[in-house]
Amino acid sequence: LKESAGENASIRNVVFMGMGEPLANYGEVLLSLRSLTHQCVFDIAARHITVSTVGDSPEVIRTLADDAPRVRLAVSLHSAKQETRHQLMPATLGAHKSLEDLGHAMDYHRSKSGFVAMIEYLVIHGVND
């Protein structure tokens, strides 16, 4: 990447999102995170990497906090009602956990990383406003 962008180019931030649910492919995401942060590969500071999730697996959020504690977290919330979340994001249909469980996982991540999760929320008139 650096060769094609020029000698002085550098990658400053990386966001895992928009490619399906990143945490559904946790092993590969973790391997990628380790490569991105390794000093002999890309040497990107973990605090400049964000993993975005719909939050369908609070357990995996906790695992991410344990395995990559300095990586930031973003949660696509889009509604405070789980039924509306299912309607807006079909990937959450398998989520049998409550939003309270998701909140606890986000708190756990904050306690490990020192960063508050970013909440992603798209307001749709008449649906979640």
C-alpha positions in Angstrom: 0.0 0.0 0.0 2.7 2.4 0.9 4.5 1.8 -2.4 1.5 2.7 -4.4 0.6 5.8 -2.3 4.1 7.2 -2.2 7.1 7.2 0.1 5.6 9.5 2.8 2.1 7.9 2.9 1.0 6.1 6.0 -2.1 4.4 7.2 -3.4 6.3 10.3 -6.8 4.7 11.1 -8.5 1.4 10.3 -12.2 0.6 10.8 -13.7 -2.8 10.4 -17.2 -2.3 9.2 -19.5 -2.7 6.2 -18.3 -6.1 5.3 -20.8 -8.1 7.2 -20.5 -8.6 10.9 -16.8 -8.5 11.7 -17.1 -10.3 15.0 -18.9 -13.2 13.3 -15.4 -13.9 11.7 -13.6 -13.3 15.0 -10.5 -15.4 14.4 -9.7 -13.7 11.1 -10.4 -10.3 12.5 -8.1 -11.0 15.5 -5.3 -12.2 13.2 -5.7 -9.1 11.1 -5.7 -6.9 14.2 -2.4 -8.5 15.3 -0.9 -8.0 11.9 -2.0 -4.3 11.7 -0.5 -3.6 15.1 2.7 -5.6 14.8 5.8 -3.5 14.6 7.3 -5.5 11.8 4.1 -5.3 9.6 2.0 -2.1 9.7 2.8 -0.9 13.2 -0.5 0.9 13.6 -1.3 1.8 17.2 -4.3 -0.2 18.4 -6.1 2.9 19.6 -6.3 4.0 15.9 -8.2 0.8 15.0 -12.0 0.5 15.5 -14.1 -2.6 15.2 -17.8 -1.9 14.4 -20.4 -4.4 15.4 -24.2 -4.8 15.5 -23.6 -6.2 19.0 -25.4 -9.5 18.5 -22.8 -11.3 20.6 -21.9 -9.6 23.9 -19.6 -12.5 24.7 -17.5 -11.8 21.6 -17.2 -8.1 22.6 -15.8 -9.2 25.9 -13.4 -11.6 24.2 -12.3 -8.7 21.9 -11.7 -6.6 25.0 -9.5 -9.4 26.5 -7.6 -10.2 23.3 -7.1 -6.7 21.9 -7.7 -4.3 24.8 -6.5 -1.1 23.1 -8.7 -1.5 20.0 -11.7 0.8 19.9 -15.3 -0.4 19.7 -18.3 1.0 17.7 -21.8 -0.4 18.1 -24.5 0.0 15.4 -27.4 0.6 17.7 -30.0 2.4 15.5 -32.8 1.9 18.1 -33.4 1.5 21.8 -35.9 -1.3 21.0 -34.6 -4.7 20.1 -37.6 -5.4 17.8 -36.8 -2.3 15.8 -33.1 -3.2 15.7 -34.1 -6.6 14.2 -36.2 -4.8 11.6 -33.4 -2.4 10.6 -30.5 -4.9 10.9 -31.4 -8.5 10.1 -28.0 -9.6 11.4 -29.3 -9.0 14.9 -32.1 -11.6 14.5 -29.9 -14.3 16.0 -29.2 -12.1 19.0 -31.1 -13.5 21.9 -29.4 -11.2 24.3 -31.0 -8.0 25.6 -29.7 -4.5 25.1 -28.8 -4.6 28.8 -26.4 -7.5 28.0 -24.9 -5.4 25.2 -24.5 -2.5 27.6 -22.7 -4.6 30.1 -20.4 -5.9 27.3 -19.7 -2.3 26.3 -18.9 -1.4 29.9 -16.5 -4.3 30.1 -14.8 -3.2 26.9 -14.5 0.3 28.3 -12.9 -1.0 31.5 -10.3 -2.9 29.5 -9.6 -0.4 26.8 -10.1 2.9 28.6 -12.3 4.0 25.6 -16.0 4.5 25.5 -17.7 2.8 22.6 -18.9 4.9 19.8 -22.6 4.5 19.2 -23.7 4.5 15.5 -27.3 5.6 15.1 -29.1 6.4 11.9 -32.3 8.2 12.5 -35.2 7.2 10.2 -38.3 9.3 10.3 -41.3 7.3 11.6 -39.2 4.2 12.4 -36.7 5.0 15.2 -37.0 8.7 15.8 
